[in-house]
Every structure is written in C-alpha cells, then in structure tokens.
C-alpha cells in the first residue's frame, strides 16, 4: 500500500496562524483532494476484509483531515465586531 501523501502524522502541518487567506484556501483544496482519495482507497479496501487494520487507519486519517478542513474554514470567517 502506498504511503499517504507525504504528510506524516501531521494534518495541519503548517503553523496556520502565519498563512494568508489565499494560502489557507489552497491548503483546504489540498486537504479535500486527499480526503476524496482516501474515500476511494477505503472503498477499495472494504471489499477485502483482510485489510481491516489499514481501513481503520485510513478512516482515522480521513477524520483528521476533515477536522483540519473545518479548522481552516473557520479561520476564513472574519470575526464579527462586538
């Protein structure tokens, strides 16, 4: 099985506080692409019960990606004045 897209165990690997809105949007797009790729890999593994451990690992990674996507999307929402 090929490794995940070179991100290691870190999902939001950049210090997101220093990213511009354009960089955040680009990172969101990258994470969404990886999320879709994981969906496809998980679907292929579902047909093979011998790969249950790999499927669980990929599902965990997919959830981490989703959490990071949500975190980054929230950063794009401007703060409302009090």
PyMOL commands that set and color helices and strands:
alter all, ss='L'
color gray80, all
select helices_A, chain A and resi 16-18+21-46+49-76
alter helices_A, ss='H'
color red, helices_A
deselect
rebuild
show_as cartoon
